[in-house]
Amino acid sequence: MILAYIFYWAPKQHKKAELAIYKAEQYFAKDSLQLALNGDGTCDGLLTIIDKYSLTKTADRACFMAGVCFLKDGKYDEAIKYLKKYSAKLLFIGNKRADLLITTFNIINANSKIVNTLNFFIV
């Protein structure tokens, strides 16, 4: 069962997810936040990709981008939710995630949340 997941299902899901995120990444690059998040009616948005392909690296990347979109849109609680879901494998991306989380917490003046988040990174 696990081998079927590793060698059959996961690669197919990853390929589908990469194809699905292409247009959302273009919208993200152009700062079209709502189109990036929700799609344009013909292509999936980041939120749909996160739901449909939740076990893929592409969905993980979509969490980061969705967090940034929500941060830019002033929806700080949503930004925190998606930035926390993102699991950074590369150090520089992990640092960027931490910077964005701290920036978000500073914007909403949530000092207690900052301490909890910093403890999360220290532990």
Disulfide bonds with the S-S distance in Angstrom:
none
